[in-house]
Amino acid sequence: MGINSEMPQISADSDDPLTRAMAPPPNESIQERDARIHREREAKRVSDEIDEELRKGCKKGTKPVKILLLGQYFISVRMKTTTLKNFQLMNSVTAFHTEKPSWRAVIQYNVVRSVRIIVEAMTDAQASNHSSESVLDYPQLTAEHQTLKMRLSPLVQIEESLIRKLTLSGAAEYLNDGRNYAKEVTVNSTLGWKNAFSRLVRDGRESVESDLLIDWDDPNDPGVVLNACADDIKRLWHDPVIQRLLDVRKLRVEEVAGFSFLDALDRVTSPRYIPTDDDILRARLKTLGVTEYRFTPAPGQHSIHDFPWRVYDVGGQRSLHLHTTYKCFLAAWVPFFDDMNAIIFLAPISCFDQALAEDPSVNRLEDSVLLWKSIVQNPLLKATNLVLFLNKCDILKAKLASGIKLSEYIVSYGSRPNDFESASHYLKKKFAGILKEHSLEPRPFYCHFTSVIDTYSTKLILINVQDTILRANLKKSSLMA
């Protein structure tokens, strides 16, 4: 078959649509032609200016998306930290790879501190049993309990050793939740504690196996003592009398960081234990100061591609009273964060039956509501989009199912059913009403019910933050009412 090498010619009167579109109007006058040419030149000038602005924007760099994590201080510290970790995992599945030796130490500290809380409760019980002024009905401890307490005394030295390493300088700072025990060490967020336990690897590899970063031959490794004490810790933790003691002290162990590891002692006290990502999400170490995490979402993560992100978490101020911490925060910190694209506010809704430790007259849930209101009506934040994160839903479900009545603590709940669906709907409506009534500018209401140790929840947050940013940009461009 022969191939004709001559290309067909398109005549001026061709029916080609592009030719027709580009041709001047028929019977165009000289004045009309001059006006058309002027419009075309003006359109090209505007187009060239836009292209030049885009080139300048690329040179300057894309403006980052900024997110601030906020919430009731003592309860939400753990939630904010876990949310920040979830952001890291969303960005990189190996986010904690090189940090695992230090997170291993944090988890060991969580275990040791949990044991110390139990031991201090035992000491208080012994003192109360010998006092006629005691108002608590403590269970009677036996000689076996005293033996266990003595056998676990080496953990005190282990805790001190871990604190020295985590604080680097050895000068530990403590935060107290209002009780006379269970003080918790805090570290400065600017210190390099995450590398304090990492073994130096000199071959320059970035993807080193986690077990190579841990010095398993270290004679001072806390894991050695923890492994030796594991059976005694398990006996203490599972003892019915000790469980009764914790109930009398009203220690809600499900809400105390670290106690969850007592149900995984065989694994976390094993000789060559390496934390999983889920372990790191559950680990707790309080920080002071501002923690910033930077990342650029990869394509396919349901996010705004090529936009650098900045996520900020402001640590606590240990000198302030519990219920005034965020009032002081708003006055001291908000002026530095008035350019945030979004604020993620974390409110634990399971604490409806708890009071502030330093002010028993204030309900913890009520305090979260008041903090939310103060943020909503703050004039410096009036243009900032808000994402509400109603957290600890798993604990709320368990409390309601056990028969604890929401209406006994939140009078306005009235005679509504005491189930999760009704309670969650009521609380969501309350927070939404505050936003609608007190916001200085109309803002969309974004709300999630979740347990914070859930990477899927963070994906939802990211999607919502993306939506808020898109809405804000469209509004500024007058493309959206």
C-alpha atoms as one frame of an Amber mdcrd trajectory, in Angstrom:
protein
   0.000   0.000   0.000   1.429   3.375  -1.053   1.540   6.332   1.312   0.798
   9.822  -0.003   3.554  12.065   1.324   1.704  15.254   0.501  -0.134  16.797
   3.464  -3.634  18.128   2.710  -3.808  21.909   2.538  -6.426  23.826   4.525
  -7.930  26.632   2.539  -9.008  29.935   3.978 -12.622  28.942   3.610 -12.032
  25.559   5.355 -14.659  24.334   7.794 -11.944  23.861  10.488 -13.367  25.240
  13.789 -10.006  26.622  14.997  -9.544  28.540  11.769 -13.043  29.973  12.067
 -12.496  30.940  15.698  -9.251  32.801  14.973 -10.476  34.536  11.825 -11.573
  38.190  12.125 -15.311  38.857  12.030 -16.724  39.178   8.514 -17.263  42.714
   7.200 -15.102  44.133  10.039 -14.569  47.891   9.759 -11.207  49.571  10.328
 -12.359  51.001  13.682 -13.633  47.582  14.817 -10.345  45.968  13.766  -8.299
  48.515  15.729 -10.491  47.972  18.819 -10.150  44.185  18.532  -6.369  44.375
  18.206  -6.244  46.674  21.254  -8.316  44.188  23.323  -6.071  41.299  22.266
  -2.924  43.222  23.217  -4.431  44.163  26.600  -5.426  40.541  27.269  -1.887
  39.402  26.465  -0.438  42.072  28.772  -2.628  40.912  31.685  -1.747  37.278
  30.968   1.971  38.103  30.957   1.624  39.943  34.295  -0.102  36.923  35.862
   2.644  34.632  34.569   5.274  36.959  36.039   3.527  37.005  39.441   3.403
  33.203  39.427   7.128  33.071  38.644   7.843  35.469  41.518   5.658  33.352
  43.814   7.626  30.235  42.947  10.898  32.030  43.726   9.589  33.259  47.086
   8.225  29.848  47.980   4.683  28.735  48.630   3.074  30.176  51.750   2.809
  27.361  54.309  -0.427  26.015  55.748  -0.350  26.670  59.504  -2.289  24.640
  62.073  -2.410  25.156  65.845  -3.427  22.401  68.280  -5.377  23.581  71.340
  -7.385  22.031  74.148  -7.913  21.820  77.904  -4.436  21.614  79.360  -3.938
  18.620  81.651  -6.375  16.329  79.859  -5.560  17.358  76.311  -1.753  17.392
  76.529  -1.669  13.720  75.681  -4.286  14.119  72.938  -2.433  16.992  71.291
   0.860  15.122  71.386  -0.765  12.023  69.912  -2.412  14.101  67.201   0.963
  15.601  66.335   2.434  12.091  66.113  -0.420  11.094  63.827   0.437  13.985
  61.522   3.988  12.653  61.353   2.826   9.129  60.523   0.491  10.495  57.863
   3.450  12.120  56.175   5.924   9.254  56.522   5.519   5.631  57.579   9.102
   5.758  58.894   8.559   8.965  60.884   9.692   7.434  64.204  12.333   5.095
  62.830  15.422   6.835  64.209  13.579   7.968  67.367  12.570   4.492  68.542
  15.421   4.130  71.076  14.237   7.269  72.882  10.563   6.309  72.632  11.555
   2.942  74.102  12.913   4.864  77.096   9.732   6.978  77.333   7.607   3.819
  77.412   9.873   2.355  80.096   9.395   5.579  82.045   5.606   5.287  81.594
   5.696   1.739  83.008   7.898   2.708  85.957   5.772   5.762  86.747   2.600
   3.657  86.646   4.127   1.276  89.184   5.181   4.219  91.356   1.608   5.566
  91.354   0.403   2.192  92.641   3.180   1.968  95.245   2.455   5.489  96.522
  -1.241   4.616  96.780  -0.225   1.563  98.844   1.855   3.785 101.138  -1.084
   6.160 101.627  -3.379   3.219 102.379  -1.007   1.903 105.040  -0.803   5.314
 106.710  -4.586   5.746 106.611  -5.223   2.323 108.123  -3.244   3.453 111.164
  -5.086   6.757 111.436  -8.499   7.344 112.972  -8.968  10.461 110.808  -9.035
   8.625 107.481 -12.220   9.207 105.481 -11.474   6.605 102.795 -12.298   2.944
 103.204  -9.008   1.434 102.074  -8.696  -2.341 101.613  -6.366  -4.137 104.002
  -2.925  -4.834 102.521  -1.192  -8.111 103.364   2.406  -9.109 104.023   2.599
 -10.325 100.415   1.770  -6.824  99.217   4.577  -5.441 101.366   6.987  -7.983
  99.887   6.006  -7.008  96.344   6.476  -3.363  97.233  10.003  -4.022  98.506
  10.922  -6.180  95.505   9.924  -3.357  93.156  12.048  -0.722  94.937  14.855
  -0.927  92.286  12.451   0.759  89.874  12.948   4.018  91.793  16.571   4.166
  90.658  15.513   3.211  87.132  13.057   6.103  87.038  15.732   8.557  88.179
  18.126   7.248  85.522  15.525   7.628  82.772  14.680  11.159  83.908  18.359
  12.165  83.819  18.644  10.940  80.239  15.355  12.421  79.030  16.023  15.845
  80.540  19.653  15.719  79.322  20.799  18.168  81.985  19.548  15.935  84.767
  17.519  18.797  86.214  14.024  17.345  86.095  10.985  19.585  86.042   7.664
  18.290  87.321   4.006  18.936  86.719   1.420  17.892  89.255  -2.240  17.316
  88.518  -3.369  18.613  91.886  -2.825  15.466  93.932   0.062  14.794  96.305
   1.434  11.967  94.225   2.018  10.997  90.619   4.240  13.935  89.780   5.231
  13.756  86.137   8.509  14.839  84.595   8.465  17.359  81.754  11.112  18.133
  79.159  11.817  21.258  77.174  10.609  20.782  73.598  13.753  22.486  72.261
  16.094  19.910  73.788  17.264  16.966  71.718  15.820  14.288  73.997  14.676
  12.217  71.005  18.301  11.408  70.220  19.430  10.908  73.809  19.198   7.109
  73.659  20.246   6.537  70.042  23.421   4.636  69.450  25.801   6.448  67.069
  25.898   4.771  63.643  28.903   5.858  61.598  28.219   4.346  58.192  26.109
   7.315  57.061  23.027   5.265  56.249  19.668   6.929  56.732  17.646   3.695
  56.805  19.384   1.887  59.643  17.519  -0.972  61.337  16.008   0.175  64.627
  17.725  -2.540  66.664  21.126  -1.253  65.474  20.345   2.127  67.024  19.950
   0.586  70.492  22.977  -0.346  72.567  21.863  -3.773  73.776  25.159  -4.229
  75.659  24.670  -1.121  77.801  25.031  -2.331  81.432  22.809   0.551  82.561
  19.965  -0.281  80.168  16.726   0.107  82.207  15.257  -2.771  80.232  17.391
  -5.244  82.184  15.833  -4.312  85.542  12.343  -4.028  84.051  12.638  -7.520
  82.606  13.737  -8.854  86.008  10.781  -7.141  87.732   8.167  -8.021  85.089
   6.559 -10.917  86.986   6.264  -8.880  90.192   4.738  -5.951  88.281   2.152
  -8.287  86.721   1.265  -9.776  90.112   0.814  -6.300  91.576  -1.221  -5.018
  88.630  -3.613  -7.983  88.506  -4.098  -8.228  92.282  -7.808  -7.695  93.185
  -6.918  -5.814  96.379  -4.741  -3.380  94.428  -7.516  -2.843  91.888  -9.874
  -2.085  94.776  -7.302   0.335  96.199  -7.115   2.224  92.895 -10.915   2.435
  92.826 -10.980   3.891  96.350  -8.388   6.475  95.311 -10.608   7.199  92.279
  -7.680   6.655  89.976  -9.157   6.329  86.499  -6.326   4.240  85.142  -7.854
   4.153  81.657  -7.220   7.910  81.479  -3.726   7.880  82.993  -0.946   7.723
  80.426   1.259   4.673  80.780  -1.170   2.309  82.466  -2.103   0.762  79.115
   1.421  -0.669  78.918   0.782  -2.686  82.098  -1.497  -4.879  79.992   1.391
  -5.579  77.601   4.192  -6.213  80.090   5.444  -9.419  78.473   6.163  -7.485
  75.304   7.361  -4.080  76.562   9.689  -5.609  79.195  11.176  -8.228  76.861
  15.007  -8.087  76.584  15.084  -6.768  72.987  11.880  -4.748  72.957  11.491
  -2.231  70.108   8.390   0.018  70.182   5.776  -0.240  67.450   4.190   2.872
  65.946   1.079   2.155  68.017   3.230   2.031  71.174   4.691   5.429  70.294
   1.203   6.854  69.770   0.304   5.695  73.302   3.553   6.830  74.929   3.473
   9.980  77.040   6.118  12.600  77.773   5.051  16.109  78.688   6.865  18.991
  77.035   7.187  22.702  77.740   7.396  25.262  74.967   6.315  25.262  71.333
   6.711  22.122  69.241   6.686  22.638  65.479   6.364  19.866  62.918   7.026
  20.626  59.238   6.039  18.494  56.276   4.810  18.600  52.688   2.015  16.075
  52.014   2.758  13.565  49.299   0.394  13.180  46.309  -2.535  10.877  46.983
  -2.885  11.849  50.666  -6.157  13.742  50.111  -4.405  16.992  50.784  -3.202
  20.145  49.062  -0.168  19.111  47.061   3.025  21.186  47.140   1.881  23.261
  50.134   4.313  23.059  53.066   2.521  22.474  56.377   3.398  23.712  59.861
   1.697  22.103  62.860   2.218  23.795  66.233   1.618  22.470  69.735   2.127
  24.754  72.723   3.227  22.922  75.866   1.946  23.725  79.338   2.938  26.413
  81.787   3.615  24.605  85.043   3.312  27.669  87.288  -0.316  28.389  86.400
  -3.404  27.058  88.098  -5.123  24.373  86.088  -8.316  26.219  85.258  -6.551
  29.478  84.328  -3.874  27.989  82.080  -5.623  28.637  78.789  -7.004  32.001
  79.832  -3.397  33.042  80.322  -2.474  31.209  77.133  -4.932  33.236  75.089
  -3.498  36.485  76.410   0.143  35.455  76.050   0.260  33.275  72.942  -2.613
  34.153  70.604  -0.904  37.309  69.236   1.857  35.038  67.936  -0.585  32.639
  66.249  -3.097  35.019  64.673  -2.013  33.955  61.164  -3.058  30.312  61.557
  -5.090  28.792  58.713  -6.873  26.512  61.160  -7.064  25.606  64.841  -7.733
  22.020  65.864  -9.453  22.133  69.257  -9.409  18.872  71.200 -12.158  18.415
  73.789 -12.334  15.192  75.857 -16.050  14.503  76.298 -15.548  11.480  78.564
 -14.694  13.719  81.538 -18.280  14.901  82.113 -18.218  13.319  85.600 -14.883
  14.814  86.667 -13.928  18.116  88.277 -10.807  20.195  87.914  -8.218  19.021
  90.431  -7.396  22.565  91.568 -11.008  23.769  91.550 -13.490  20.986  92.387
 -16.376  23.369  91.711 -15.601  23.396  87.969 -16.632  20.454  85.800 -13.952
  19.396  83.294 -16.383  19.231  80.390 -17.747  22.643  81.327 -14.189  23.963
  81.339 -13.622  22.670  77.787 -16.825  24.387  76.670 -15.688  27.683  78.216
 -12.283  27.392  76.550 -13.954  26.722  73.212 -16.126  29.798  73.705 -13.123
  31.989  74.557 -11.332  30.879  71.382 -14.432  31.319  69.218 -14.990  34.912
  70.358 -11.331  35.991  70.391 -11.027  38.907  67.925  -7.494  37.943  66.878
  -8.767  34.532  65.763 -11.986  35.663  64.082 -10.734  34.733  60.595  -9.204
  31.418  61.669 -11.111  28.269  60.770 -11.840  25.858  63.630 -11.920  22.061
  63.616 -13.469  20.498  66.735 -12.137  17.130  67.840 -14.530  15.563  70.405
 -12.276  12.914  71.849 -12.270   9.864  74.132 -15.543   8.593  72.720 -14.588
   5.021  73.617 -14.372   5.986  77.308 -17.621   7.972  77.088 -19.413   4.923
  75.668 -18.063   2.725  78.473 -19.117   5.178  81.185 -22.643   5.577  79.852
 -22.993   1.816  79.391 -21.899   1.264  83.003 -24.840   3.358  84.205 -23.159
   6.698  84.929 -25.797   9.333  84.172 -24.793  12.309  82.043 -27.792  14.270
  83.351 -26.472  14.067  86.926 -23.484  16.188  85.916 -24.875  18.181  82.974
 -28.289  19.347  84.199 -29.306  20.765  80.822 -29.136  17.266  79.334 -32.477
  16.645  81.025 -34.342  13.395  80.401 -32.626  12.471  77.147 -31.580   8.806
  76.748 -28.337   7.927  78.512 -26.674   6.434  75.426 -23.747   7.484  73.274
 -25.779   8.488  70.213 -28.001  10.870  72.188 -25.160  12.238  74.325 -22.792
  12.821  71.409 -25.511  14.543  69.365 -26.325  16.815  72.316 -22.678  17.775
  72.909 -22.023  18.396  69.222 -25.068  20.674  69.080 -23.831  22.608  72.140
 -20.390  23.286  70.631 -21.943  24.176  67.260 -24.324  26.619  68.941 -21.444
  28.429  70.635 -19.650  28.838  67.306 -22.781  30.187  65.628 -23.688  32.572
  68.452 -20.288  33.926  69.497 -18.141  33.863  66.356 -17.381  37.408  65.204
 -17.495  36.215  61.589 -19.522  33.332  60.092 -17.462  30.139  60.039 -18.246
  26.561  58.968 -18.521  23.989  61.767 -16.211  20.989  61.450 -16.558  18.291
  64.105 -15.281  14.738  64.618 -16.033  12.122  67.276 -12.964  10.030  67.821
 -10.419   8.269  69.935  -7.179  10.100  69.280  -5.081   6.915  69.010  -6.405
   6.360  65.526  -4.539   7.354  62.370  -7.773   7.299  60.373  -9.126  10.095
  62.578  -6.151  12.237  61.673  -6.827  11.623  57.981 -10.311  13.025  58.516
  -8.834  16.049  60.263  -6.461  16.679  57.375  -9.301  16.449  54.868 -11.346
  18.943  56.899  -8.453  21.342  57.294  -7.956  21.149  53.526 -11.613  22.030
  53.036 -11.387  25.015  55.388  -8.360  26.355  53.528 -10.021  25.922  50.141
 -13.140  27.726  51.396 -11.036  30.582  52.757  -9.114  30.948  49.498 -12.294
  30.872  47.417 -13.893  33.466  49.672 -10.901  35.784  49.321 -11.073  35.346
  45.541 -14.789  36.330  45.621 -15.624  33.005  43.978 -17.701  31.905  46.925
 -20.238  33.779  48.972
